[in-house]
């Protein structure tokens, strides 16, 4: 059932999974929620550990107040108050700020699990996760390549895709968190066509109908007609041709060393890269860590930052919240576009 008070609300509720306690997540949340612009068009609910949030408040010498609640129904969405669904699952003595710890990795996954369940139950309208450390997750016994794959498992969803929004660029990948060898083997006609469909559908979440999609080549100079590799001829171009016949506005393949310059100028609504570093190196050179990530294709809305837990500056109070603010606001915007709020 949908929340009973949904019809009375004019703003979505975004659940903020606290992330790895040893990283900058708690600091980002406090700094983000202290700024009125973050919650102009939404309400925020933290899913985490209240004592760790209070520790971060003390570190930052913030005037924000941490209040625990059992659900969104009894939350106090007032200025200066941070509402926390308190899992109370991480004793402070079992982890150290700035260190990779299995206990913190396990707790971070549990915050996401709870946030996802709340989203599936429609207790929150979207979630925006603070950074999680993959190594800590793996030390805790989880075998997911990353949070994206964890979300797919939690929502029982097999058709999903990570998107990075960086200025005018919406970046997708045919393959992502796999080795380069597996990535090359994964560039097939079927995989490229499937991802073109995913990109086309995902653009509607951004309010874009029949958006333009630029597909990168795999090989240097687009393969030079087969002289530098045949993947463009055998796999990528046939997929593009089928998608075009279906009415999708997709173009390419374009050499990867030039297409991002055009994307930066806003020439396309989305860029589909073939593998992780092909897209990420270009995106991060433009503005490292500034991107907001969105997982398209899930039955829930999830956004996050494109940077990590920043253990080197954790606990120093200097982490900049701008990108996390953007992730929180983007989650709220998508919720409204999907019609979650009436």
C-alpha positions as CSV (number, residue, x, y, z in Angstrom):
1,X,0.0,0.0,0.0
2,X,1.1,3.6,-0.7
3,X,1.7,5.8,2.3
4,X,-1.8,6.9,3.6
5,X,-0.7,10.5,3.8
6,X,0.7,10.6,0.3
7,X,-2.2,12.5,-1.2
8,X,-1.7,15.3,1.4
9,X,1.9,15.7,0.5
10,X,3.3,18.2,-2.0
11,X,6.9,17.0,-1.8
12,X,8.6,13.6,-2.2
13,X,10.5,11.9,0.6
14,X,14.0,10.9,-0.3
15,X,15.7,8.3,1.9
16,X,19.4,8.9,2.5
17,X,21.4,5.7,3.0
18,X,24.3,6.8,5.3
19,X,27.1,5.0,3.4
20,X,30.4,3.8,5.0
21,X,30.7,5.3,8.5
22,X,34.5,5.4,8.1
23,X,34.2,7.7,5.1
24,X,32.7,11.1,4.4
25,X,29.0,10.0,4.1
26,X,27.8,11.2,7.5
27,X,29.6,14.6,7.0
28,X,28.1,15.0,3.5
29,X,24.6,14.3,4.8
30,X,24.8,16.9,7.6
31,X,26.3,19.6,5.4
32,X,23.8,18.9,2.6
33,X,20.7,19.0,4.9
34,X,22.0,22.2,6.6
35,X,21.6,24.0,3.3
36,X,17.9,25.1,2.8
37,X,18.2,24.7,-1.0
38,X,18.6,20.9,-0.6
39,X,15.1,20.4,0.8
40,X,13.3,23.1,-1.0
41,X,11.3,20.6,-3.0
42,X,11.6,17.4,-0.9
43,X,11.9,16.0,2.6
44,X,14.8,13.9,3.6
45,X,15.0,10.8,5.8
46,X,18.4,9.3,6.8
47,X,18.7,5.5,7.1
48,X,21.8,4.8,9.2
49,X,23.1,4.9,12.7
50,X,22.0,7.8,14.9
51,X,25.1,7.7,17.2
52,X,27.4,8.0,14.2
53,X,25.4,10.9,12.8
54,X,25.6,12.6,16.2
55,X,29.4,12.0,16.1
56,X,29.5,13.8,12.8
57,X,27.4,16.7,14.1
58,X,29.9,17.1,16.9
59,X,32.9,16.9,14.5
60,X,31.4,19.6,12.3
61,X,30.2,21.7,15.3
62,X,26.9,21.8,13.6
63,X,23.6,23.2,15.0
64,X,21.6,20.4,13.3
65,X,19.7,18.1,15.7
66,X,19.5,14.3,15.2
67,X,16.1,12.8,15.9
68,X,15.3,9.1,15.6
69,X,12.0,7.8,14.3
70,X,10.4,4.5,13.4
71,X,8.9,5.6,10.1
72,X,8.3,8.7,7.9
73,X,4.9,9.0,9.5
74,X,6.4,10.1,12.8
75,X,9.3,12.2,11.4
76,X,9.8,15.8,12.2
77,X,10.5,17.5,8.8
78,X,11.5,20.8,10.3
79,X,14.4,23.1,9.6
80,X,17.5,22.2,11.6
81,X,16.3,18.6,12.2
82,X,17.8,15.4,10.7
83,X,15.4,12.4,10.9
84,X,17.2,9.1,11.2
85,X,15.8,5.6,10.9
86,X,18.3,4.2,13.4
87,X,19.6,0.7,12.6
88,X,22.1,1.0,15.5
89,X,24.2,-1.6,13.9
90,X,27.8,-0.4,14.2
91,X,29.6,0.0,17.6
92,X,32.1,2.8,17.3
93,X,34.9,0.6,18.7
94,X,34.8,-1.8,15.7
95,X,35.7,0.7,13.0
96,X,38.2,3.6,12.6
97,X,37.6,6.7,10.5
98,X,39.5,6.6,7.3
99,X,40.1,2.9,7.4
100,X,38.7,0.0,5.4
101,X,36.8,-2.1,7.9
102,X,34.5,-5.1,7.3
103,X,32.1,-4.0,10.1
104,X,31.6,-0.6,8.4
105,X,31.2,-2.3,5.0
106,X,28.5,-4.7,6.4
107,X,26.7,-1.8,8.1
108,X,26.7,0.3,4.9
109,X,25.1,-2.6,3.0
110,X,22.4,-2.9,5.7
111,X,21.6,0.8,5.3
112,X,21.1,0.3,1.6
113,X,19.0,-2.9,2.2
114,X,16.7,-1.0,4.5
115,X,16.5,2.0,2.2
116,X,15.6,-0.2,-0.8
117,X,12.9,-2.0,1.2
118,X,11.4,1.4,2.3
119,X,11.4,2.4,-1.4
120,X,9.8,-0.8,-2.5
121,X,7.2,-0.4,0.2
122,X,6.6,3.2,-0.9
123,X,7.6,4.6,2.5
124,X,10.0,6.8,0.7
125,X,9.8,8.0,-2.9
126,X,13.5,7.7,-3.9
127,X,16.8,7.0,-2.3
128,X,20.1,8.8,-2.5
129,X,23.0,6.8,-1.2
130,X,26.2,8.2,0.4
131,X,29.5,6.7,-0.7
132,X,30.2,3.0,0.0
133,X,33.6,1.3,0.0
134,X,33.7,-1.7,-2.3
135,X,36.7,-3.2,-0.5
136,X,34.9,-3.0,2.8
137,X,31.9,-4.6,1.3
138,X,34.0,-7.5,0.0
139,X,35.7,-7.9,3.4
140,X,32.3,-8.2,4.9
141,X,31.6,-11.2,2.7
142,X,29.5,-9.6,-0.1
143,X,30.4,-10.6,-3.6
144,X,28.8,-7.8,-5.5
145,X,30.9,-5.9,-8.0
146,X,29.4,-2.7,-6.6
147,X,26.3,-1.0,-5.3
148,X,24.6,-1.1,-8.7
149,X,24.7,-4.9,-8.8
150,X,23.5,-5.0,-5.1
151,X,20.5,-2.9,-6.1
152,X,19.7,-5.3,-8.9
153,X,19.7,-8.2,-6.5
154,X,17.7,-6.4,-3.9
155,X,15.0,-5.4,-6.4
156,X,15.1,-8.7,-8.2
157,X,15.8,-6.7,-11.4
158,X,18.0,-7.9,-14.2
159,X,17.6,-5.1,-16.7
160,X,19.2,-2.0,-15.1
161,X,21.9,0.4,-16.0
162,X,24.2,2.9,-14.3
163,X,24.1,6.5,-15.6
164,X,26.4,9.3,-14.7
165,X,24.9,12.8,-15.2
166,X,27.7,15.4,-15.7
167,X,26.5,18.7,-16.9
168,X,24.8,18.1,-20.3
169,X,26.2,14.5,-20.5
170,X,24.3,11.4,-19.5
171,X,26.8,8.6,-19.7
172,X,25.9,4.9,-20.0
173,X,28.1,1.8,-20.6
174,X,27.6,-1.4,-22.5
175,X,29.8,-3.2,-20.0
176,X,30.9,-1.7,-16.6
177,X,32.4,-3.4,-13.5
178,X,34.2,-6.2,-15.3
179,X,37.8,-6.8,-16.4
180,X,38.9,-5.2,-19.7
181,X,39.1,-8.7,-21.3
182,X,35.5,-9.5,-20.3
183,X,34.4,-6.0,-21.4
184,X,35.8,-6.6,-24.9
185,X,34.1,-10.0,-25.1
186,X,30.9,-8.3,-23.9
187,X,30.6,-6.0,-26.9
188,X,28.1,-8.0,-29.0
189,X,25.3,-6.9,-31.2
190,X,22.8,-8.2,-28.7
191,X,24.4,-6.4,-25.8
192,X,24.7,-3.1,-27.6
193,X,21.1,-3.2,-28.9
194,X,19.8,-4.1,-25.4
195,X,21.7,-1.2,-23.9
196,X,20.5,1.2,-26.6
197,X,16.9,0.2,-25.6
198,X,17.8,0.8,-21.9
199,X,19.2,4.3,-22.6
200,X,16.2,5.3,-24.7
201,X,13.9,4.2,-21.9
202,X,16.0,5.9,-19.2
203,X,16.0,9.3,-20.9
204,X,12.3,9.5,-20.2
205,X,13.2,9.7,-16.5
206,X,15.0,12.9,-17.3
207,X,11.9,14.3,-19.1
208,X,13.5,13.6,-22.5
209,X,11.3,12.0,-25.2
210,X,13.0,10.5,-28.3
211,X,16.4,11.8,-27.1
212,X,19.5,11.6,-29.2
213,X,21.9,8.8,-28.3
214,X,25.6,8.8,-29.4
215,X,27.3,5.4,-29.5
216,X,31.0,5.2,-29.2
217,X,33.2,2.9,-31.2
218,X,35.3,0.3,-29.5
219,X,38.5,0.5,-31.6
220,X,40.8,3.5,-32.4
221,X,39.4,5.8,-35.1
222,X,36.2,3.7,-35.1
223,X,38.1,0.7,-36.5
224,X,39.1,2.4,-39.7
225,X,36.8,0.2,-41.8
226,X,38.0,-3.0,-40.2
227,X,41.8,-2.1,-40.4
228,X,41.9,-1.6,-36.6
229,X,39.3,-4.1,-35.5
230,X,36.0,-5.5,-36.8
231,X,33.7,-5.0,-33.8
232,X,32.2,-1.9,-35.3
233,X,31.3,-3.7,-38.5
234,X,30.2,-7.0,-37.0
235,X,28.6,-5.9,-33.7
236,X,28.0,-2.2,-33.1
237,X,26.8,-0.9,-36.5
238,X,24.2,-3.7,-36.9
239,X,22.8,-2.9,-33.4
240,X,22.6,0.7,-34.3
241,X,20.8,-0.1,-37.6
242,X,18.2,-2.2,-35.9
243,X,17.6,0.5,-33.3
244,X,17.2,3.1,-36.0
245,X,14.7,0.9,-37.8
246,X,12.7,0.8,-34.5
247,X,12.5,4.6,-34.5
248,X,15.2,5.2,-31.9
249,X,17.2,8.4,-32.4
250,X,20.7,6.8,-32.2
251,X,23.8,7.7,-34.1
252,X,27.4,6.3,-34.4
253,X,29.7,4.7,-33.8
254,X,31.8,7.7,-33.1
255,X,35.5,7.6,-32.2
256,X,35.7,7.7,-28.4
257,X,38.5,10.3,-28.4
258,X,36.3,13.0,-29.9
259,X,32.7,12.2,-29.0
260,X,32.9,13.5,-25.4
261,X,34.0,16.9,-26.7
262,X,30.7,17.1,-28.7
263,X,28.8,15.7,-25.7
264,X,30.2,18.4,-23.5
265,X,28.7,21.0,-25.9
266,X,25.3,19.4,-25.5
267,X,25.1,17.9,-29.0
268,X,23.6,14.6,-27.7
269,X,21.2,13.7,-24.8
270,X,23.2,10.6,-24.0
271,X,26.5,8.9,-24.8
272,X,26.8,5.1,-24.7
273,X,30.4,4.0,-24.1
274,X,31.6,0.4,-24.6
275,X,33.4,-0.1,-21.3
276,X,34.1,1.5,-17.9
277,X,37.3,3.5,-18.5
278,X,36.3,4.6,-22.0
279,X,33.6,6.7,-20.5
280,X,34.9,7.4,-17.0
281,X,38.3,8.8,-17.9
282,X,36.7,11.4,-20.2
283,X,33.9,12.2,-17.7
284,X,36.3,12.6,-14.7
285,X,38.7,14.7,-16.7
286,X,35.9,17.1,-17.3
287,X,35.2,17.5,-13.6
288,X,36.4,14.7,-11.3
289,X,33.7,13.5,-8.8
290,X,31.1,16.1,-9.9
291,X,28.8,13.6,-11.5
292,X,25.5,12.3,-10.1
293,X,24.9,8.6,-10.7
294,X,21.4,7.3,-11.4
295,X,20.5,3.6,-11.7
296,X,18.0,3.3,-14.6
297,X,15.6,0.4,-15.0
298,X,15.0,-0.4,-11.4
299,X,11.5,-0.4,-9.8
300,X,12.8,2.3,-7.4
301,X,14.7,5.6,-7.9
302,X,18.3,5.6,-6.7
303,X,20.9,8.3,-7.1
304,X,24.4,8.8,-5.6
305,X,27.6,10.7,-6.1
306,X,30.2,9.6,-8.7
307,X,33.1,9.8,-6.1
308,X,34.0,7.4,-3.3
309,X,34.4,7.4,0.4
310,X,37.4,9.7,0.4
311,X,39.1,8.0,3.4
312,X,42.0,10.4,3.1
313,X,39.9,13.3,4.2
314,X,37.3,11.5,6.3
315,X,36.9,12.9,9.8
316,X,38.5,16.3,8.9
317,X,35.3,18.1,8.2
318,X,36.4,19.4,4.8
319,X,34.4,17.2,2.4
320,X,32.4,19.3,0.0
321,X,28.7,18.4,-0.2
322,X,27.8,20.0,-3.5
323,X,27.6,16.7,-5.5
324,X,25.6,14.9,-2.8
325,X,23.2,17.9,-2.7
326,X,22.8,17.5,-6.5
327,X,22.2,13.7,-6.0
328,X,19.5,14.3,-3.4
329,X,17.8,16.9,-5.5
330,X,18.0,14.7,-8.6
331,X,16.3,11.9,-6.7
332,X,13.4,14.2,-5.8
333,X,13.1,15.5,-9.3
334,X,12.9,12.1,-10.8
335,X,10.3,11.1,-8.2
336,X,8.1,14.0,-9.3
337,X,8.6,13.2,-13.0
338,X,7.6,9.6,-12.4
339,X,4.4,10.8,-10.8
340,X,5.1,9.4,-7.4
341,X,3.8,12.6,-5.9
342,X,0.2,13.7,-6.6
